[in-house]
Amino acid sequence: MSRKPSSLPSTPCLSSTKEAREDDARNRLLQAGLEVFAKCGFEAASTRMLASKAGVNLAAIPYYFGGKEGLYHAVIQAITDRIHRHMQPAIERAQALLEDEHASKSEILDLLGMMLPGPIALFASPEARYFGPLIANEQQQPTSAFPILYEGYVRRVHEIAARLVGRYLDIPEDSPEAIIRTHAVAGQMFVFLGARATILRRLGCDSFSEENVRLIQHIVAEQAKAALKGSLPMTHQARENQP
């Protein structure tokens, strides 16, 4: 009686192996893009540099991403997705609080103090040394990838934070004042991304420790809350200081 040869690989296994190789090449290009685009900028980064850094041939870039611009967009999307996942719990808490008409000012202030320094833990990761230049470049000289960053993360978090600030200060949530005050307070967080090298040199280390991250988050939250409390009309300040 004949038997089926059990040792022969099936088509799905061959397909899985091919997919694994393609995923590996794609991920290596994304990692290479993160580093090369951060160091050189979009214009100066060549496809040869990107392919060499990833250890793939030049044809891999158009094959997987359609070209250099497509790879750059994918890198910005990956950064945006990572920040969004990191911030999602805080976003959900903020949305729930905004739906509560009876939320107190202290609850709103505490949430802002937790939400605004939220990305610091992510920005302190080893890869964050590349996040800073890419995000800063998109802010200063927006490219075709800016809508990915803005719509995928910045706008949503900025709008929710401005709504909280508006509620706290009793001003229209979409007013220029609410938007600008939110931007000013949130700016304290980005100095640890944009001026990363300076703070690390002053701290005498090459990377942020968990203790550093906790201290930075605490201080940023403390200063953000103090800035907002200082923006309240005197009547509100007096009310908050009552036992």
KEBA-346380 format. One line per 2 residues: number of its first residue (from 1); for each residue x, y, z of N, C-alpha, C. Coordinates in Angstrom, 1 decimal. Layout:
NUM = X/Y/Z/X/Y/Z/X/Y/Z ~ ... $
***
This chain:
1 = 0.9/-1.2/0.0/0.0/0.0/0.0/0.9/1.2/0.0 ~ 0.6/2.2/-0.9/1.4/3.4/-1.0/1.1/4.4/0.1 $
3 = 2.0/5.2/0.5/1.8/6.2/1.5/2.1/7.5/1.0 ~ 1.4/8.5/1.5/1.7/9.9/1.1/3.1/10.3/1.7 $
5 = 3.9/11.0/0.9/5.2/11.4/1.5/5.0/12.6/2.5 ~ 5.1/12.2/3.8/4.8/13.2/4.8/5.9/14.3/5.0 $
7 = 7.1/14.1/4.4/8.2/15.0/4.6/8.2/16.2/3.6 ~ 7.3/16.1/2.6/7.3/17.2/1.6/6.6/18.4/2.2 $
9 = 7.2/19.7/2.1/6.6/20.9/2.6/5.3/21.2/1.8 ~ 4.3/21.7/2.5/3.1/22.0/1.8/3.2/23.5/1.3 $
11 = 2.3/23.8/0.4/2.3/25.2/-0.1/2.2/26.3/0.9 ~ 1.3/26.1/1.9/1.1/27.1/3.0/2.5/27.4/3.7 $
13 = 3.3/26.3/3.9/4.5/26.5/4.6/5.5/27.3/3.7 ~ 5.5/27.0/2.4/6.4/27.8/1.5/5.9/29.2/1.5 $
15 = 4.6/29.4/1.5/4.1/30.8/1.5/4.4/31.5/2.8 ~ 4.3/30.8/4.0/4.7/31.4/5.2/6.1/31.8/5.3 $
17 = 7.0/31.0/4.7/8.4/31.3/4.7/8.7/32.5/3.9 ~ 8.0/32.6/2.8/8.2/33.8/1.9/7.7/35.0/2.6 $
19 = 6.5/34.9/3.3/6.0/36.1/4.0/6.9/36.5/5.1 ~ 7.5/35.5/5.8/8.4/35.8/6.9/9.6/36.6/6.4 $
21 = 10.1/36.2/5.2/11.3/36.9/4.7/10.9/38.3/4.3 ~ 9.7/38.4/3.7/9.3/39.8/3.2/9.0/40.7/4.4 $
23 = 8.5/40.1/5.5/8.2/40.9/6.7/9.6/41.4/7.3 ~ 10.5/40.5/7.3/11.9/40.8/7.8/12.5/41.9/7.0 $
25 = 12.5/41.8/5.7/13.0/42.9/4.8/12.3/44.2/5.0 ~ 11.0/44.1/5.1/10.2/45.4/5.3/10.5/46.0/6.6 $
27 = 10.6/45.2/7.7/10.9/45.8/9.0/12.3/46.4/9.1 ~ 13.3/45.7/8.4/14.6/46.2/8.4/14.7/47.6/7.6 $
29 = 13.9/47.7/6.6/13.8/49.0/5.9/13.2/50.1/6.7 ~ 12.2/49.7/7.5/11.5/50.7/8.4/12.5/51.1/9.4 $
31 = 13.3/50.2/10.0/14.3/50.6/11.0/15.4/51.4/10.4 ~ 15.8/51.1/9.2/16.8/51.8/8.6/16.3/53.2/8.2 $
33 = 15.1/53.3/7.8/14.5/54.6/7.4/14.4/55.5/8.6 ~ 14.0/54.9/9.8/13.9/55.7/11.0/15.2/56.4/11.3 $
35 = 16.3/55.6/11.2/17.6/56.2/11.6/18.2/57.1/10.5 ~ 18.1/56.7/9.2/18.7/57.5/8.1/17.9/58.8/7.9 $
37 = 16.6/58.7/7.9/15.8/60.0/7.7/16.0/60.9/8.9 ~ 16.1/60.4/10.1/16.3/61.2/11.3/17.7/62.0/11.2 $
39 = 18.7/61.2/10.8/20.1/61.8/10.7/20.3/62.7/9.5 ~ 19.7/62.3/8.4/20.0/63.1/7.1/18.9/64.0/6.6 $
41 = 17.7/63.7/7.1/16.5/64.4/6.5/16.0/63.7/5.3 ~ 14.8/64.0/4.9/14.2/63.3/3.7/15.0/63.5/2.4 $
43 = 15.3/64.8/2.2/15.9/65.1/0.9/17.3/64.5/0.7 ~ 18.1/64.6/1.8/19.5/64.1/1.7/19.6/62.6/1.8 $
45 = 18.6/61.9/2.3/18.7/60.5/2.4/18.5/59.8/1.1 ~ 19.5/59.0/0.6/19.4/58.4/-0.7/18.8/57.0/-0.6 $
47 = 18.3/56.5/-1.6/17.8/55.1/-1.6/18.9/54.1/-1.4 ~ 20.1/54.5/-1.9/21.3/53.6/-1.7/21.7/53.5/-0.2 $
49 = 21.6/54.7/0.5/21.9/54.7/1.9/20.9/53.9/2.7 ~ 19.7/54.0/2.3/18.6/53.3/3.0/18.7/51.8/2.8 $
51 = 19.0/51.4/1.5/19.1/50.0/1.2/20.3/49.3/1.9 ~ 21.4/50.1/1.9/22.6/49.6/2.5/22.5/49.4/4.0 $
53 = 21.8/50.4/4.6/21.6/50.3/6.1/20.7/49.1/6.4 ~ 19.7/48.8/5.6/18.8/47.7/5.8/19.3/46.4/5.4 $
55 = 20.4/46.4/4.6/21.0/45.1/4.1/20.1/44.5/3.1 ~ 19.5/45.3/2.2/18.6/44.8/1.1/19.1/45.4/-0.2 $
57 = 18.6/44.9/-1.3/18.9/45.5/-2.6/18.0/46.7/-2.9 ~ 18.5/47.6/-3.8/17.8/48.8/-4.1/16.3/48.6/-4.5 $
59 = 16.1/47.5/-5.2/14.8/47.2/-5.7/13.7/46.9/-4.6 ~ 14.2/46.7/-3.4/13.3/46.4/-2.3/12.5/47.6/-1.9 $
61 = 13.1/48.8/-2.0/12.4/50.0/-1.6/11.1/50.2/-2.4 ~ 11.2/50.2/-3.8/10.0/50.4/-4.6/9.1/49.2/-4.5 $
63 = 9.7/48.0/-4.2/8.8/46.8/-4.1/7.9/46.8/-2.9 ~ 8.5/47.2/-1.8/7.7/47.2/-0.5/7.0/48.5/-0.3 $
65 = 7.5/49.6/-0.7/7.0/50.9/-0.3/6.6/51.9/-1.5 ~ 7.0/51.4/-2.7/6.7/52.3/-3.9/7.7/53.3/-4.1 $
67 = 8.7/53.5/-3.3/9.8/54.5/-3.4/10.2/55.1/-2.1 ~ 11.1/56.0/-2.2/11.6/56.6/-0.9/10.5/57.4/-0.2 $
69 = 9.7/58.1/-0.9/8.6/58.8/-0.2/7.7/57.9/0.5 ~ 7.4/56.7/-0.1/6.5/55.8/0.5/7.1/55.2/1.8 $
71 = 8.4/55.0/1.8/9.1/54.5/2.9/9.1/55.5/4.0 ~ 9.3/56.8/3.7/9.3/57.9/4.7/7.9/58.0/5.3 $
73 = 6.9/57.9/4.5/5.5/57.9/5.0/5.3/56.7/6.0 ~ 5.8/55.6/5.6/5.6/54.4/6.5/6.3/54.6/7.8 $
75 = 7.5/55.2/7.8/8.2/55.5/9.0/7.4/56.4/9.9 ~ 6.9/57.5/9.3/6.1/58.5/10.1/4.8/57.8/10.6 $
77 = 4.2/56.9/9.8/3.1/56.2/10.3/3.4/55.3/11.5 ~ 4.5/54.6/11.4/5.0/53.7/12.5/5.2/54.5/13.8 $
79 = 5.8/55.7/13.7/6.0/56.5/14.9/4.6/57.0/15.4 ~ 3.7/57.4/14.5/2.4/57.9/14.9/1.6/56.8/15.6 $
81 = 1.6/55.6/15.0/0.9/54.4/15.6/1.4/54.1/17.0 ~ 2.7/54.2/17.2/3.3/53.8/18.5/2.9/54.8/19.5 $
83 = 3.0/56.1/19.2/2.5/57.2/20.2/1.1/57.0/20.5 ~ 0.3/56.8/19.4/-1.2/56.6/19.6/-1.5/55.5/20.6 $
85 = -0.9/54.3/20.4/-1.1/53.2/21.3/-0.7/53.5/22.7 ~ 0.4/54.2/22.8/0.9/54.6/24.2/-0.1/55.5/24.9 $
87 = -0.7/56.4/24.1/-1.6/57.4/24.7/-3.0/57.0/24.8 ~ -3.4/55.9/24.1/-4.8/55.5/24.1/-5.5/55.4/25.4 $
89 = -4.9/54.8/26.5/-5.6/54.8/27.8/-5.9/56.2/28.3 ~ -5.0/57.1/28.2/-5.2/58.5/28.7/-6.3/59.2/27.9 $
91 = -6.3/58.9/26.5/-7.4/59.5/25.7/-8.7/59.0/26.1 ~ -8.8/57.7/26.4/-10.1/57.2/26.8/-10.6/57.7/28.1 $
93 = -9.7/57.9/29.0/-10.0/58.5/30.3/-10.5/59.9/30.2 ~ -9.8/60.7/29.3/-10.2/62.0/29.1/-11.6/62.1/28.4 $
95 = -11.8/61.3/27.5/-13.1/61.3/26.8/-14.3/61.0/27.8 ~ -14.0/60.0/28.7/-15.0/59.7/29.7/-15.2/60.8/30.7 $
97 = -14.2/61.5/31.1/-14.3/62.7/32.0/-15.1/63.8/31.3 ~ -14.8/64.0/30.0/-15.5/65.1/29.3/-17.0/64.9/29.2 $
99 = -17.4/63.6/29.2/-18.8/63.3/29.1/-19.5/63.5/30.5 ~ -18.7/63.6/31.5/-19.3/63.8/32.9/-19.5/65.3/33.2 $
101 = -20.7/65.7/33.2/-21.0/67.1/33.4/-20.6/67.6/34.8 ~ -20.5/66.6/35.7/-20.3/67.0/37.1/-18.8/66.8/37.5 $
103 = -18.0/66.6/36.5/-16.5/66.4/36.9/-16.0/67.7/37.5 ~ -15.3/67.5/38.6/-14.7/68.7/39.3/-13.5/69.2/38.6 $
105 = -13.1/70.4/39.0/-11.9/71.0/38.4/-10.7/70.3/38.9 ~ -10.7/69.8/40.1/-9.5/69.0/40.5/-9.3/67.7/39.8 $
107 = -10.5/67.1/39.4/-10.4/65.9/38.6/-9.8/66.2/37.2 ~ -10.3/67.3/36.6/-9.8/67.7/35.3/-8.3/68.0/35.3 $
109 = -7.9/68.8/36.4/-6.5/69.1/36.5/-5.6/67.9/36.7 ~ -6.1/67.0/37.5/-5.3/65.7/37.7/-5.1/65.0/36.4 $
111 = -6.2/64.9/35.6/-6.1/64.2/34.4/-5.2/64.9/33.4 ~ -5.2/66.2/33.3/-4.3/66.9/32.5/-2.9/66.7/33.0 $
113 = -2.7/66.6/34.3/-1.3/66.4/34.8/-0.8/65.0/34.5 ~ -1.7/64.0/34.3/-1.4/62.7/33.9/-1.2/62.6/32.4 $
115 = -2.1/63.3/31.6/-2.1/63.1/30.2/-1.0/63.9/29.5 ~ -0.7/65.1/29.9/0.3/65.9/29.1/1.7/65.3/29.1 $
117 = 2.2/64.8/30.3/3.5/64.2/30.2/3.5/62.8/29.8 ~ 2.4/62.2/29.4/2.2/60.8/29.1/3.3/60.3/28.1 $
119 = 3.5/61.0/27.0/4.5/60.5/26.0/5.9/60.4/26.4 ~ 6.2/61.0/27.6/7.6/61.1/28.0/8.3/59.8/28.1 $
121 = 7.5/58.8/28.7/8.1/57.4/28.8/8.5/56.9/27.5 ~ 7.7/57.1/26.5/8.0/56.7/25.1/9.1/57.4/24.5 $
123 = 9.2/58.7/24.7/10.2/59.6/24.2/11.6/59.3/24.8 ~ 11.5/58.6/26.0/12.8/58.3/26.7/13.4/56.9/26.2 $
125 = 12.6/56.2/25.4/13.1/55.0/24.9/14.3/55.2/24.0 ~ 15.2/54.1/23.8/16.4/54.3/22.9/16.1/54.8/21.5 $
127 = 14.9/54.4/20.9/14.6/54.8/19.6/14.2/56.3/19.5 ~ 13.9/56.9/20.7/13.4/58.3/20.7/14.4/59.3/20.2 $
129 = 15.7/58.9/20.2/16.7/59.8/19.6/16.5/60.0/18.2 ~ 15.7/59.2/17.5/15.3/59.4/16.1/14.0/60.0/16.0 $
131 = 13.1/59.8/17.0/11.7/60.4/16.9/11.9/62.0/16.9 ~ 12.7/62.5/17.8/12.8/63.9/17.9/13.1/64.7/16.6 $
133 = 14.2/64.3/15.9/14.5/65.0/14.7/13.4/64.9/13.6 ~ 12.8/63.7/13.5/11.7/63.5/12.6/10.5/64.4/12.9 $
135 = 10.0/64.3/14.1/8.9/65.1/14.5/9.2/66.6/14.4 ~ 10.4/67.0/14.8/10.7/68.4/14.8/10.8/68.9/13.3 $
137 = 11.3/68.1/12.4/11.4/68.5/11.0/10.0/68.6/10.4 ~ 9.1/67.7/10.8/7.7/67.8/10.3/7.0/69.1/10.8 $
139 = 7.3/69.5/12.0/6.7/70.7/12.6/7.3/71.9/12.0 ~ 8.6/71.9/11.7/9.2/73.2/11.2/9.1/73.3/9.7 $
141 = 9.2/72.2/9.0/9.1/72.1/7.5/8.2/71.0/7.1 ~ 6.9/71.1/7.2/6.0/70.0/7.0/6.2/69.4/5.5 $
143 = 6.2/68.1/5.4/6.2/67.4/4.1/4.9/66.8/3.9 ~ 4.8/66.0/2.8/3.6/65.3/2.5/3.2/64.3/3.6 $
145 = 4.1/64.0/4.5/3.8/63.1/5.6/3.2/63.7/6.8 ~ 3.2/65.1/6.8/2.7/65.7/8.0/1.3/65.4/8.4 $
147 = 0.4/65.2/7.4/-1.0/64.8/7.7/-1.1/63.5/8.5 ~ -0.1/62.6/8.2/-0.1/61.3/8.9/0.1/61.5/10.4 $
149 = 1.1/62.3/10.7/1.4/62.6/12.1/0.3/63.5/12.8 ~ -0.2/64.5/12.0/-1.2/65.4/12.6/-2.5/64.7/12.8 $
151 = -3.1/64.0/11.8/-4.4/63.4/11.9/-4.3/62.1/12.8 ~ -3.2/61.5/12.8/-3.1/60.2/13.5/-2.9/60.3/15.0 $
153 = -2.3/61.5/15.4/-2.0/61.6/16.8/-2.2/63.1/17.3 ~ -1.5/64.0/16.7/-1.4/65.4/17.3/-2.8/66.0/17.4 $
155 = -3.6/66.0/16.3/-4.8/66.8/16.4/-5.8/66.2/17.5 ~ -5.8/64.9/17.5/-6.8/64.2/18.5/-6.4/64.6/19.9 $
157 = -5.1/64.4/20.2/-4.7/64.6/21.6/-4.8/66.1/21.9 ~ -4.4/67.0/21.0/-4.4/68.4/21.2/-5.9/68.9/21.4 $
159 = -6.8/68.4/20.6/-8.2/68.8/20.8/-8.8/68.4/22.1 ~ -8.5/67.1/22.5/-9.0/66.6/23.8/-8.4/67.4/25.0 $
161 = -7.1/67.7/24.9/-6.4/68.5/25.9/-7.0/69.9/26.0 ~ -7.3/70.5/24.8/-7.9/71.8/24.8/-9.3/71.8/25.4 $
163 = -10.0/70.8/25.2/-11.4/70.7/25.8/-11.3/70.6/27.3 ~ -10.3/69.9/27.8/-10.1/69.8/29.2/-9.6/71.2/29.8 $
165 = -8.7/71.8/29.1/-8.3/73.1/29.5/-9.4/74.1/29.5 ~ -10.2/74.1/28.5/-11.4/75.0/28.4/-12.4/74.8/29.5 $
167 = -12.6/73.5/29.8/-13.5/73.2/30.9/-12.9/73.7/32.3 ~ -11.6/73.5/32.4/-11.0/73.9/33.7/-11.0/75.4/33.9 $
169 = -10.7/76.1/32.8/-10.6/77.6/32.9/-12.0/78.3/32.6 ~ -13.0/77.5/32.3/-14.3/78.1/32.0/-14.2/79.1/30.8 $
171 = -13.6/78.6/29.7/-13.5/79.4/28.5/-13.9/78.4/27.4 ~ -14.4/79.0/26.2/-14.8/78.1/25.1/-13.6/77.1/24.7 $
173 = -14.0/75.8/24.6/-13.0/74.8/24.4/-12.3/74.9/23.1 ~ -12.9/75.5/22.1/-12.3/75.7/20.7/-11.8/77.1/20.5 $
175 = -11.7/77.9/21.6/-11.2/79.3/21.5/-9.7/79.3/21.2 ~ -9.2/80.4/20.6/-7.8/80.5/20.5/-7.1/80.5/21.8 $
177 = -7.7/81.0/22.9/-7.0/81.0/24.2/-6.8/79.6/24.7 ~ -7.9/78.8/24.6/-7.8/77.4/25.0/-6.7/76.6/24.2 $
179 = -6.7/76.8/22.9/-5.8/76.1/22.0/-4.3/76.6/22.4 ~ -4.1/77.9/22.5/-2.8/78.4/22.7/-2.3/78.0/24.1 $
181 = -3.1/78.1/25.1/-2.7/77.7/26.5/-2.4/76.2/26.5 ~ -3.1/75.4/25.8/-2.8/73.9/25.7/-1.5/73.7/25.1 $
183 = -1.2/74.4/24.0/0.0/74.3/23.3/1.2/74.7/24.2 ~ 1.0/75.8/24.9/2.1/76.3/25.8/2.4/75.3/26.9 $
185 = 1.4/74.8/27.5/1.6/73.8/28.6/2.2/72.5/28.1 ~ 1.7/72.0/27.0/2.2/70.8/26.4/3.7/70.9/25.9 $
187 = 4.1/72.2/25.6/5.5/72.4/25.1/6.5/72.0/26.1 ~ 6.2/72.0/27.4/7.2/71.5/28.4/7.6/70.1/28.2 $
189 = 6.7/69.3/27.7/7.0/67.9/27.4/8.0/67.7/26.3 ~ 7.9/68.5/25.2/8.7/68.3/24.0/10.1/68.8/24.1 $
191 = 10.4/69.6/25.2/11.8/70.0/25.3/12.7/68.8/25.7 ~ 12.1/67.7/26.3/12.8/66.5/26.6/13.0/65.7/25.4 $
193 = 12.3/66.0/24.3/12.5/65.3/23.0/13.4/66.1/22.1 ~ 13.2/67.4/22.0/14.0/68.2/21.1/15.3/68.5/21.7 $
195 = 15.5/68.6/23.0/16.7/68.9/23.6/17.2/67.7/24.4 ~ 17.1/66.6/23.9/17.4/65.3/24.6/18.9/65.3/24.9 $
197 = 19.8/65.7/24.0/21.2/65.5/24.2/21.6/66.4/25.4 ~ 21.1/67.6/25.5/21.5/68.5/26.6/21.1/67.9/28.0 $
199 = 19.9/67.5/28.1/19.5/67.0/29.4/20.2/65.7/29.8 ~ 20.5/64.8/28.8/21.3/63.6/29.1/22.7/64.0/29.5 $
201 = 23.3/65.0/28.9/24.7/65.4/29.2/24.7/66.0/30.6 ~ 23.6/66.8/30.9/23.6/67.4/32.3/23.3/66.4/33.4 $
203 = 22.6/65.3/33.0/22.4/64.3/34.0/23.6/63.3/34.1 ~ 24.5/63.4/33.1/25.7/62.6/33.1/25.4/61.1/32.7 $
205 = 24.5/60.9/31.8/24.2/59.6/31.4/23.9/59.5/29.9 ~ 23.9/58.3/29.3/23.7/58.2/27.9/22.2/57.9/27.5 $
207 = 21.5/57.5/28.5/20.0/57.3/28.3/19.3/57.5/29.6 ~ 18.0/57.7/29.5/17.2/57.9/30.6/16.9/56.6/31.4 $
209 = 17.1/56.7/32.7/16.7/55.5/33.6/15.3/55.6/33.9 ~ 14.7/54.5/34.4/13.3/54.5/34.8/13.1/55.6/35.9 $
211 = 14.1/55.8/36.8/14.0/56.8/37.8/13.9/58.2/37.2 ~ 14.8/58.5/36.1/14.8/59.7/35.4/13.4/60.0/34.8 $
213 = 12.8/59.0/34.1/11.5/59.1/33.5/10.5/59.5/34.5 ~ 10.4/58.8/35.6/9.4/59.1/36.6/9.5/60.5/37.2 $
215 = 10.8/60.9/37.4/11.0/62.3/37.9/10.6/63.3/36.9 ~ 11.0/63.1/35.6/10.6/64.1/34.5/9.1/64.2/34.4 $
217 = 8.4/63.0/34.4/6.9/63.0/34.4/6.3/63.8/35.5 ~ 6.8/63.5/36.7/6.3/64.2/37.9/6.5/65.7/37.8 $
219 = 7.7/66.2/37.4/8.0/67.6/37.4/7.1/68.3/36.3 ~ 7.1/67.6/35.1/6.3/68.2/34.0/4.8/68.3/34.4 $
221 = 4.3/67.3/35.1/2.9/67.3/35.5/2.7/68.4/36.5 ~ 3.6/68.5/37.5/3.5/69.5/38.5/3.5/70.9/37.9 $
223 = 4.4/71.1/37.0/4.5/72.5/36.4/3.3/72.8/35.5 ~ 2.8/71.8/34.8/1.6/72.0/33.9/0.4/72.3/34.8 $
225 = 0.2/71.6/35.9/-0.9/71.9/36.8/-0.7/73.3/37.4 ~ 0.5/73.7/37.8/0.7/75.0/38.4/0.4/76.1/37.4 $
227 = 0.8/75.9/36.1/0.6/76.9/35.1/-0.9/77.1/34.9 ~ -1.6/76.0/34.8/-3.1/76.1/34.6/-3.8/76.7/35.8 $
229 = -3.4/76.3/37.0/-4.0/76.9/38.2/-3.7/78.4/38.3 ~ -2.5/78.8/37.8/-2.2/80.2/37.8/-3.0/81.0/36.8 $
231 = -3.6/80.3/35.8/-4.4/81.0/34.8/-5.8/81.2/35.2 ~ -6.2/80.6/36.3/-7.6/80.7/36.7/-7.8/82.1/37.2 $
233 = -9.1/82.7/37.0/-9.4/83.9/37.6/-9.3/83.8/39.1 ~ -9.1/84.9/39.8/-8.8/84.9/41.3/-10.0/84.3/42.0 $
235 = -11.2/84.4/41.5/-12.3/83.8/42.2/-12.2/82.3/42.2 ~ -11.8/81.7/41.1/-11.6/80.3/41.0/-10.5/79.8/41.9 $
237 = -9.4/80.6/41.9/-8.3/80.2/42.8/-8.7/80.2/44.2 ~ -9.4/81.2/44.6/-9.9/81.2/46.0/-10.8/80.0/46.3 $
239 = -11.7/79.7/45.4/-12.6/78.5/45.6/-11.8/77.2/45.7 ~ -10.7/77.1/44.9/-9.9/75.9/44.9/-9.1/75.7/46.2 $
241 = -8.8/76.9/46.8/-8.0/76.9/48.0/-8.8/76.6/49.3 ~ -10.1/76.6/49.1/-11.0/76.4/50.3/-10.9/74.9/50.7 $
243 = -10.9/74.6/52.0/-10.9/73.2/52.4/-12.1/72.5/52.0 $
***
